[in-house]
Amino acid sequence: MLAELTSRWRDDLAAWAIPEHIMASVTESPWVLPAQVFARRADKLSAEPAGRSFEREWAALDPPGTVLDVGAGAGAASLPLAPRTTKLTAVDSSQQMLDLLGERAAARRLPVVTLRGTWPASAGQVPAADLVACHHVLYNVPDIEPFLSALTAHARRLVVVEITVAHPLSSLNDLWRRFHGLARPDRPTSDDVLAILAAMGVRFGAERWRRGGGPDYSTMAELVDVTRRRLCLPPDRADEVTKALIESGVDPAHPQDLGSSGSDVLTIWWNGSAQESGQDGPAVLATEASWSRDDESA
């Protein structure tokens, strides 16, 4: 059962590959990581910590302890936890993101070690931590079982994973059809993650909620540029993308990324298996594999 589920996960992610003839039509990469957007979200969540994931993580850091942030970006998951974090280890494949996180950690006098690398390939280079956080990474992980197992092995108290209920790029599916006549996938989803964890024998808790919306981009032009590149469209079609985004419901005065802010999110948590003499921390018991829904914005 587990092999079947993980194979389907891998195949579903592979289906998101962009056809070669579309990729060849543009010179810019569609796999855009807008650093300024990640930094803006980290600053916002640090100033106003909120959400079910934060609540679980905050509780797990009583008493204060160490944090490992996998796929850390600019620190949106870990920086809000600074008051209860004795040391932060951040792993990310982007040095630019790690630099942004490092600057923000220094401003908070938070001890931090950053490691550029992928997970779980870099797992052997980082120590166990009381809390392991991993937010909005799993849809980039084809080999999900060893990834999840390495999270568990590095947590002394708790693992907390946050993921959108639907694949984040599925929000652009209507635009792909509009501009390219191309039907895009709608899988995998967060339900597939829960099924995989259950098949792995992990006792987890999960809660579905809705992250409050807000402007992710400083200007409409910034959002248009990122969206245009994601859709493999040249710069001279920016006006068409602007029109399409507005028709999709984007407010030019408060531009937010489709499928990020204001989207349904799933928080999943489970006990870690790491042990270290004298530093095990309090037991934080996960519930059986069940989840509840709360549609209130957090």
C-alpha positions in Angstrom: 0.0 0.0 0.0 2.7 2.5 0.9 4.7 1.8 -2.2 1.6 2.4 -4.3 0.8 5.6 -2.5 4.3 7.0 -2.8 4.5 6.0 -6.5 1.3 7.8 -7.2 2.6 10.9 -5.4 5.8 10.8 -7.5 3.8 10.4 -10.7 1.3 13.1 -9.8 4.1 15.6 -9.2 5.9 14.6 -12.5 2.7 15.5 -14.3 3.3 19.2 -13.5 6.2 19.3 -15.9 5.6 22.0 -18.5 5.6 20.7 -22.1 8.9 21.2 -23.9 7.4 23.3 -26.7 6.0 25.8 -24.2 9.3 26.0 -22.3 11.2 26.5 -25.5 9.1 29.5 -26.4 10.5 31.7 -23.6 13.9 32.6 -22.2 12.9 33.1 -18.6 12.5 30.3 -16.1 8.9 29.7 -15.0 10.0 28.4 -11.7 10.0 31.7 -10.0 10.9 32.2 -6.3 10.2 35.8 -5.6 12.5 36.5 -2.7 10.8 39.8 -1.8 7.5 38.0 -1.4 9.0 35.4 0.9 10.7 38.2 2.9 7.5 40.1 3.2 5.6 37.1 4.5 8.3 36.4 7.1 8.1 39.9 8.3 4.4 39.9 8.5 4.1 36.6 10.4 6.9 37.6 12.7 5.1 40.8 13.6 1.7 39.1 14.0 2.2 35.4 14.7 -1.0 33.4 13.9 -2.3 30.1 12.6 -2.8 26.6 13.7 0.8 25.6 12.8 2.2 28.4 14.9 0.0 27.4 17.8 1.2 23.8 17.8 4.9 24.9 17.5 4.6 27.5 20.2 3.1 25.0 22.6 5.9 22.4 21.7 8.5 25.0 22.7 7.4 25.1 26.3 10.0 25.1 27.8 12.0 26.9 25.1 14.1 24.7 22.9 15.9 24.3 19.6 14.2 24.5 16.2 15.1 22.9 12.8 13.3 24.6 9.9 13.4 22.5 6.7 12.8 24.4 3.6 13.1 27.6 5.7 12.8 30.2 3.0 13.1 33.7 4.6 11.9 32.3 8.0 8.1 32.6 7.9 7.7 29.4 9.9 10.6 29.8 12.4 11.1 33.5 13.1 7.7 33.9 14.8 9.0 31.3 17.3 12.1 33.4 18.2 11.0 34.2 21.8 11.0 30.5 22.7 13.8 29.4 20.4 17.3 28.8 22.0 18.9 28.0 18.6 17.6 27.8 15.1 19.0 25.6 12.3 17.6 26.5 8.9 18.0 24.3 5.8 17.1 25.6 2.3 18.3 25.1 -1.3 18.4 28.9 -1.9 21.3 30.8 -0.4 19.4 34.1 -1.1 16.6 32.9 1.1 19.0 31.8 3.9 20.7 35.2 3.7 17.3 36.9 4.2 16.6 34.6 7.2 20.0 35.2 8.6 19.6 39.0 8.5 16.2 38.7 10.3 17.5 36.3 12.9 20.5 38.6 13.7 18.1 41.5 14.2 16.3 39.4 16.8 19.5 38.2 18.4 18.5 34.7 17.6 21.3 32.2 17.3 21.1 30.6 13.9 23.0 28.1 11.7 22.1 28.0 8.0 22.8 25.2 5.6 22.3 25.4 1.9 21.1 22.0 0.7 18.2 19.7 0.0 16.4 17.4 2.4 17.0 14.6 3.3 20.3 14.7 1.6 21.6 17.2 4.1 20.0 15.6 7.1 23.2 14.1 8.3 24.8 17.5 8.5 22.4 18.9 11.1 21.7 18.0 14.7 18.3 16.9 16.1 16.1 19.7 17.5 13.3 19.9 19.9 10.9 21.1 17.2 11.1 20.4 13.5 9.0 22.7 11.2 8.5 22.2 7.5 6.1 24.6 5.8 5.0 24.6 2.2 7.7 22.2 0.9 6.1 18.8 0.3 4.7 19.6 -3.2 8.4 19.9 -4.2 9.3 16.5 -2.9 9.0 13.5 -5.3 10.5 11.0 -2.9 8.2 11.8 0.1 8.7 8.8 2.4 12.4 9.3 3.2 11.8 13.1 3.5 9.1 12.5 6.1 11.1 9.9 7.9 14.1 12.2 8.2 11.9 14.9 9.7 10.7 12.4 12.4 14.3 11.2 13.1 15.4 14.8 13.8 12.6 15.9 16.2 12.8 15.3 19.9 9.4 16.7 20.7 7.3 17.4 17.6 7.2 17.6 13.8 4.9 20.2 12.4 4.2 20.3 8.7 2.1 22.9 6.9 0.8 22.4 3.4 -1.9 23.9 1.2 -4.9 21.6 0.8 -4.6 21.8 -3.0 -1.4 22.0 -5.0 -0.5 25.7 -4.9 0.0 25.9 -8.7 -3.5 24.6 -9.4 -4.7 28.1 -8.8 -3.2 29.0 -12.2 -5.0 26.1 -14.0 -7.7 28.4 -15.5 -5.0 30.8 -16.8 -3.0 27.9 -18.4 -6.2 26.9 -20.2 -6.9 30.5 -21.2 -3.4 31.3 -22.6 -2.2 27.9 -23.8 -5.3 25.7 -24.1 -3.5 23.3 -21.7 -5.2 21.2 -19.0 -3.1 21.1 -15.9 -3.2 18.5 -13.1 -5.1 18.9 -9.9 -3.2 16.3 -7.9 -1.5 15.5 -5.5 -3.4 17.0 -2.5 -2.9 17.1 1.2 -5.2 14.1 1.6 -2.4 12.1 -0.2 0.1 13.2 2.5 -2.3 11.9 5.2 -2.7 8.6 3.4 1.1 8.2 3.1 1.7 9.0 6.8 -1.0 6.5 7.8 0.6 3.9 5.6 4.0 4.6 7.2 2.4 3.9 10.6 2.7 7.5 11.9 0.2 8.5 14.5 -0.5 12.1 13.5 -3.0 14.9 14.2 -4.2 17.2 11.5 -6.3 20.3 11.3 -7.6 22.1 8.2 -8.0 25.9 8.4 -7.9 29.0 6.3 -5.0 31.4 6.3 -6.1 35.0 6.3 -5.6 36.8 3.0 -3.5 39.9 2.6 -1.3 41.6 0.0 1.7 39.4 -1.0 3.0 41.8 -3.5 3.9 45.5 -3.2 2.5 46.4 -6.6 0.2 44.8 -9.2 3.1 45.0 -11.7 5.2 42.7 -9.4 2.4 40.1 -9.3 1.9 40.3 -13.1 5.6 39.8 -13.7 5.8 36.7 -11.5 2.5 35.2 -12.9 3.5 35.9 -16.5 6.8 34.0 -16.0 5.0 31.1 -14.3 2.7 30.9 -17.4 5.7 30.9 -19.8 4.5 34.2 -21.5 6.9 36.8 -22.9 7.0 40.4 -21.4 4.9 41.8 -24.3 1.9 39.9 -23.0 1.9 41.5 -19.5 -1.2 43.6 -20.2 -3.1 40.4 -21.1 -2.0 38.8 -17.8 -3.1 41.9 -15.9 -6.5 41.7 -17.4 -6.8 37.9 -16.7 -5.8 38.4 -13.1 -8.3 41.1 -12.5 -11.0 38.9 -14.1 -9.9 36.1 -11.7 -10.7 38.4 -8.7 -7.3 40.0 -7.9 -7.7 43.5 -6.5 -5.0 45.7 -8.1 -4.8 47.8 -5.0 -4.1 44.8 -2.8 -2.4 42.2 -5.1 -2.0 38.7 -3.5 -0.7 35.6 -5.1 -3.3 33.2 -6.4 -3.4 30.1 -4.2 -1.3 31.4 -1.3 -2.8 33.9 1.1 -6.4 33.2 1.8 -6.1 29.6 0.9 -7.1 26.4 2.7 -4.2 25.0 4.6 -3.6 21.7 6.5 -1.4 21.6 9.6 -0.1 18.1 10.4 1.8 17.2 13.5 3.3 14.1 15.1 5.9 13.0 17.7 9.6 12.9 16.8 11.8 9.9 17.5 15.1 11.6 18.2 16.6 11.1 21.7 19.4 13.0 23.4 20.3 12.4 27.0 18.9 15.0 29.3 17.2 17.0 26.5 14.2 14.9 25.5 11.8 17.6 26.5 8.2 17.1 27.5 6.1 14.5 25.8 3.7 16.0 23.2 1.2 13.3 22.1 -0.3 13.4 18.7 -3.8 12.1 18.2 -4.8 9.3 15.9 -5.0 10.0 12.2 -8.0 12.3 12.2 -8.6 15.9 11.3 -11.0 18.7 12.0 -12.0 21.7 10.0 -12.1 25.3 11.0 -12.9 27.8 8.3 -12.2 30.9 10.4 -9.4 33.1 9.1 -6.3 33.0 11.4 
